[in-house]
Amino acid sequence: ENLIKAALSTCTDYVDIAGEAAWKVEMMHKYGDEARSRGLVVVQSAGLDSLPADLVSMLAAEEVAADGHGPPTEVAVLWTKGNGLASGGTIASGMYASTHHPPSGPYDLAPGAEEVSEAQALTLFKQVQLPYMMSSIDIPVIHRSMTMHFPGVEISVSESASP
C-alpha cells in the first residue's frame, strides 16, 4: 500500500504482480478515484498468477469481436496440464489473505458490471471439469478486463481444470 501512496504522491503510474484478490479490491476502493482524477493508472495482477488466464481470455474475446458482431457472450479457460504445485510464498499469501480479508467475489474488481452466471461458459467444454485452484484470483481479473474492453456487455466467465 505504501508503494501505491508513493506512486500517487509523485504522479507516477503503479504496476504490481499482486495476486491477493481482497487486497486488490481494497486498494481499488481506496485509491482508484484518486488515480483516475490525476490521470494515473494502478495496475494490479500484471504477473504470473492471473496473467495467463487474463491474457488468453482477452486475446480470444478480441478475436471473436474482430468479426464485427461484438464480443463473445461466454469465455472459458480450461487448464489441461499443470506443472508443479503452489510455492511456499503463494501458500503463505493465501493463508494470510484468508485470515485477514473477507473473500472476494468474481465481480469485485469490475464494479458496475452486470453479474452473469458462469454456468453458460462452463458449457463451452464438453469434458469433465474440476475446480481450478486459482479461479478465485483469476476470474475477478478476467471480469475486470472484459468490463474495461467491452463495457456494458454481459459475458459469462469460467475457469476450470481437466482431470
N, C-alpha and C positions, 0 to 999 in steps of 0.2 A: 504493500500500500504506500509506503514511503517513496518508492520509485515513481509511482503514478503521481503523487503530490509534487515531487520534484520536477517531473516532466511538465506538468501543467503550469507550475510556477515559472518555468523557463520557456514557455510556449514551444514545447517540443512534443512531437508525436510519441506515443508509447506503444511498444510491441513486446509481448512476452510469450512464453510457451506454457502458461498455466493450464492445468487440467482440472482443477477443482471447481466444479460447476457452481456450487453455492457461493464460493468466494468471488467468482466472476460476476455472478448476479449482484452480489453486494457492492462490488466496485462499480458496476454499471449504474446502479441506482445512486451511489454516492457522487460519482464523477462524470457520468455521461453527459449531463446537461452542460456542465462547465466546459468540458472538452468541445462539445458542439458549438457553444457560444463563442469560443475562441478560434474556431476553425481547425481544431486539432482532432486526432483520432486516438482512441485507446483500443488497441487490437490485442485480444487475448486468444489463446489456443492456437498460436501460429506455429506450434511444434508437433512433435511426433504423436501425442495422444490422439488428437482429433483430426489432424491434417489429412491423413489418408482417406478417411470416410468423407470428410467435408469436401476435399478436392475431387474425388471420384464422383460424388453426388452432383456437385456443381458442373463439372465437365459434361456429365451425362444430361443434366437438365438443360444446359445451354445448347447442346447438340440437338436435343428434341425441339427446343424453342426456335432453332435456326430455320425450321421449315416454314415459319410464318404463321403457324397455327397455335402458337402460345406454348408455355412451358408444360411439363407433364403434370398430371394430377396425382401421380404416385412416384415415389423414389424409394428404392430398397437397396440396401447394402447387405450382401451375404458373404461372410468370410468363410472360405473353404479350406484354408490352411493357416495354421498358427505356428510361429516359430518362437519357442521359449515361453517363459512364464513372466508374470509381473515382477518387476525389480523390487528390491527392498525399499527403495525410495517411493515407488508407486504404492506399495502396501502401507508404508508409514503415512503417506499423504492421505490415502483413503481412510485409514483409521482415525487420523486427526479430524478430517472433514466430517466423518460420521458421528464424532462425539462433540464437535464444536459448531456445526452448521446444520440447519434443517435440510432435508433432502430437497433437491431442486427438481422442478418439473420440466417436461420436454419443451415448453414454450417460455421458460423464464428468461432466456436471452433474446426473445423475439416479442417484446411487449406490443400489444395491439394486433398481433397476428390472430387470424381466425383458427381456433383449435380444431384439428381434424384427427379422427381416429387413425391409428396405424394399421388397422385391420385390412384396408384396401391394399396398402403397399405390401403387406405380407403375402398377398395372393400372386405377386409377380414371379415368385419362385415356387415351383411345384414340389421340390423335395422337402424332406423333413428339416425343420428349422429349430434350433435351440437358442435360448437366450444368449446374447453376447455380453461378456463381462464389462465392456467399455461403453455399452449403449447409453447408459445414463449420463455419460460425459459427452459422447459424440452427438447424440440426437439433438440436444439443445443448440449445439453449434451449427448443425445442418439446418435446423429450423431458422436460426438467425440468418444464415447465408441465403436461404431460399426467400425469406421475407425481404431482405435487402435487395436482392436481384429481381424478384418478381412480386412487388408489393401488391397486396390485395388478392393474390391468388392462393386458393386453398390447396395445399399439397400434402398428401399423406406420406409420412416418412417412417421407415422401419430399418432396423439393423439387427441382424441375427447371425448365427453361425451354423454351419452344417456339421453333422456328427462326424 
